[in-house]
Amino acid sequence: MNLVRAELERLTARRFVQLMVVLLVVAFAVTVATTLAGSHKPSADEMNTAQTRAAEARNGMETAYQQCVARQNDVLSQDDVDQYFPEQCSEIDPLRQDRMPIAADFLPGVFSFAQQARPLLYFLIAFLVLFGFLVGASFIGADLNSGGVVNLLLWRPRRLTVLAAKLGTLLGTVLVLALLASVAYLASFWVIGQTAGLPGRLNADFWRSLGAVHGRGMVLVLLASALGFAIATLGRHTSAALGAAAAYLVVWELGARLVLEIVDTRRPDRLMLSSHVGAWLTGEARFYDARQCLDEGNSLCDGFYSLTWRPALLVLLVITGGLTAAAFAVFRRRDLI
């Protein structure tokens, strides 16, 4: 317990960590202030107009679907309608759409919490992932570079215990901070929706979906923190983690992606870590590959394939767990002087 308390004091006393917390608060304040300044409570006339336009849009979708079905059944020819339809009318079936037009879609300048909560949460998660990676890398990297770990081992001469205490303290602190930040963040926008915008339809499905995204986001933040910690441990410096991240983005996510497209590799997005991050965070990610239809020889093929959250999580756990295990193994045998 004394070791964990000491590590917690060291972590919170670091100027870089304090700076990152300040940047988090500033980004949070700017986003809230911008949203508040650009929103207003809609008047009764605005609501009536928006509801009318939303009803017209829904009726238009239903009409288009009925015309498509009629054309498919040879009741109408293409010359009898003023638009072209897909081969499969189910693609424009209103009942199969993710969402139908609502009044909030036709209220420009009005913040809707139900519509904007998820994109805003994605923004917060992205910032917290960056926060966790940088803090994790600097927490161990600075101590290894400055000799702080050596001094700590003189007091507690158990390498794996010390490293595990550092990692556990890091993950616990980042998780608590991420939870507090996300609660304050979403609560602020909920208040804006109630007072200077529209709350939207906040039913059980909405909160369940938002909670699932938040839970996945917190897991992603912890994985990023452990990843930064592990790479910095292996490289003995904070810059090792930063360099590895930059090299991966430039060499693999940009360079290798371009090469894979040139050589016409099938489903290249499966080889990108960013694709698995997106699949884990959203539950499922869809990508287009023209070769898929050629290989399958299916006239109904649309060229899209999916990555789901289960294999995506497995990939993230294997990479993070493997690097963390390697960091502990190297730290156990390395000469720290």
HELIX and SHEET records of a PDB file:
HELIX    1   1 ASN A    2  ALA A   13  1                                  12    
HELIX    2   2 ARG A   15  ALA A   37  1                                  23    
HELIX    3   3 ALA A   44  GLN A   72  1                                  29    
HELIX    4   4 GLN A   78  ASP A   80  5                                   3    
HELIX    5   5 CYS A   89  ILE A   92  5                                   4    
HELIX    6   6 PRO A   94  ARG A   96  5                                   3    
HELIX    7   7 ALA A  103  PHE A  106  5                                   4    
HELIX    8   8 PHE A  113  SER A  146  1                                  34    
HELIX    9   9 GLY A  148  TRP A  155  1                                   8    
HELIX   10  10 ARG A  159  THR A  195  1                                  37    
HELIX   11  11 ALA A  204  GLY A  235  1                                  32    
HELIX   12  12 THR A  238  ALA A  247  1                                  10    
HELIX   13  13 TYR A  248  ALA A  256  3                                   9    
HELIX   14  14 ARG A  257  ILE A  262  1                                   6    
HELIX   15  15 PRO A  268  LEU A  271  5                                   4    
HELIX   16  16 LEU A  273  THR A  282  1                                  10    
HELIX   17  17 ALA A  290  GLU A  296  1                                   7    
HELIX   18  18 TRP A  309  ARG A  333  1                                  25    
SHEET    1   A 2 PHE A 111  SER A 112  0                                        
SHEET    2   A 2 GLY A 197  LEU A 198  1                                        
SHEET    1   B 2 GLU A 284  TYR A 288  0                                        
SHEET    2   B 2 PHE A 304  THR A 308 -1                                        
END                                                                             
